[in-house]
């Protein structure tokens, strides 16, 4: 079937646009909900935070640096949390390291992100606006 440039099917309706790459990345990441956190693990049966982001991005042909701090040099800076888009990396620093970041996740929209959490030791979704994560948030990066 051939579509015209407007995406019309010829019957007066317009086909829904394909999900953005960021939305596709988020959907893929959600497949790993509940997978256990293990320090240094690269997936797919267990992850640490940067191993998780690296694994998810690699599925879409992107190579990220290995650690959360080093992933802060991937992509371009997102100016504020209000500018984040699904698929952006979000970074945190718990203050126990001199490095730029101690934790990383993937923004999924509506103030939420998915990550391999050291709190519950599994891949889960949390809010950027929770009392903890809003306090330790240090920035976002756009790779896609």
C-alpha distance (Angstrom), angle and dihedral (degrees) to the residues before:
residue distance angle dihedral
X1 . . .
X2 3.79 . .
X3 3.80 120.3 .
X4 3.78 125.0 -157.6
X5 3.80 119.0 -125.1
X6 3.82 92.8 -89.1
X7 3.80 92.2 56.7
X8 3.80 93.3 -115.1
X9 3.79 118.7 161.9
X10 3.79 90.8 -154.0
X11 3.79 93.6 -110.5
X12 3.80 98.0 90.3
X13 3.82 94.6 -92.7
X14 3.77 127.2 103.1
X15 3.78 121.5 -136.1
X16 3.81 115.6 -117.8
X17 3.80 112.7 -103.7
X18 3.79 117.3 -104.7
X19 3.79 114.6 -99.1
X20 3.79 112.9 -90.2
X21 3.78 117.4 -105.2
X22 3.81 88.9 -108.0
X23 3.80 91.1 54.7
X24 3.81 90.4 47.3
X25 3.80 90.0 51.1
X26 3.82 91.0 50.2
X27 3.82 91.6 49.0
X28 3.80 90.3 51.3
X29 3.82 92.0 47.5
X30 3.81 90.6 53.4
X31 3.82 89.0 62.2
X32 3.81 86.7 74.7
X33 3.81 97.3 55.5
X34 3.80 108.8 140.5
X35 3.82 95.7 17.3
X36 3.80 107.6 141.2
X37 3.80 125.4 -101.3
X38 3.80 115.0 -123.9
X39 3.81 120.6 171.2
X40 3.81 110.1 -110.9
X41 3.83 94.3 11.2
X42 3.81 119.5 140.2
X43 3.83 101.1 -167.8
X44 2.87 166.8 -162.4
X45 3.82 94.5 153.7
X46 3.81 94.8 30.4
X47 3.81 135.8 4.9
X48 3.75 144.4 -171.6
X49 3.80 115.0 -144.7
X50 3.80 99.1 -90.7
X51 3.81 92.0 36.6
X52 3.81 87.1 57.9
X53 3.80 95.8 50.3
X54 3.81 91.2 43.5
X55 3.82 92.1 50.0
X56 3.81 94.0 48.4
X57 3.80 94.1 46.9
X58 3.83 92.1 46.2
X59 3.82 88.9 59.6
X60 3.81 86.3 65.5
X61 3.81 94.9 45.0
X62 3.82 98.8 -97.2
X63 3.79 123.5 128.2
X64 3.80 117.1 -148.1
X65 3.79 127.3 -171.9
X66 3.80 114.4 -100.3
X67 3.81 106.0 -112.9
X68 3.80 131.0 53.1
X69 3.81 91.1 -117.4
X70 3.80 92.1 49.1
X71 3.83 92.3 46.5
X72 3.82 86.9 62.8
X73 3.81 86.3 77.2
X74 3.82 92.8 55.3
X75 3.80 117.6 96.8
X76 3.80 125.0 -12.7
X77 3.80 130.4 -50.6
X78 3.80 118.6 -96.2
X79 3.80 106.8 -141.2
X80 3.81 99.6 -137.4
X81 3.80 141.1 -6.2
X82 3.81 88.6 -101.4
X83 3.81 89.7 63.2
X84 3.81 95.5 54.9
X85 3.79 118.7 123.5
X86 3.82 129.0 -163.4
X87 3.80 108.9 -78.5
X88 3.81 96.2 29.9
X89 3.78 117.4 130.4
X90 3.81 115.8 -116.4
X91 3.81 121.9 -157.3
X92 3.77 135.0 -155.5
X93 3.78 137.0 -175.3
X94 3.80 119.1 -156.4
X95 3.82 91.1 -163.8
X96 3.80 93.8 -115.2
X97 3.81 93.4 103.3
X98 3.76 135.6 53.9
X99 3.81 89.4 -140.6
X100 3.81 120.7 104.3
X101 3.82 93.0 -108.6
X102 3.78 137.4 13.7
X103 3.82 97.9 -173.9
X104 3.82 139.9 29.3
X105 3.80 136.8 -169.3
X106 3.80 140.7 165.3
X107 3.79 120.5 -99.7
X108 3.81 111.1 -127.1
X109 3.83 100.8 -179.3
X110 3.81 137.0 -95.6
X111 3.80 92.2 62.8
X112 3.80 93.7 -58.5
X113 3.79 134.1 117.9
X114 3.80 136.8 -172.5
X115 3.79 120.4 -134.0
X116 3.79 146.6 149.8
X117 3.79 96.2 -96.3
X118 3.78 125.6 -148.3
X119 3.82 88.6 -161.4
X120 3.80 95.9 66.1
X121 3.82 97.6 12.2
X122 3.78 94.0 -124.7
X123 3.80 142.3 84.3
X124 3.79 107.2 -82.9
X125 3.79 144.9 148.4
X126 3.80 121.5 -104.4
X127 3.81 137.2 172.1
X128 3.79 121.7 -103.0
X129 3.80 85.5 -147.4
X130 3.81 97.2 58.1
X131 3.78 113.3 118.7
X132 3.80 91.6 -106.3
X133 3.81 102.8 42.1
X134 3.80 95.1 41.9
X135 3.80 88.4 55.0
X136 3.83 96.2 50.0
X137 3.85 99.0 36.2
X138 3.83 110.4 123.3
X139 3.81 103.6 172.9
X140 3.75 152.7 -62.1
X141 3.80 135.5 -100.3
X142 3.80 129.5 -157.5
X143 3.80 113.7 -143.6
X144 3.81 101.1 161.6
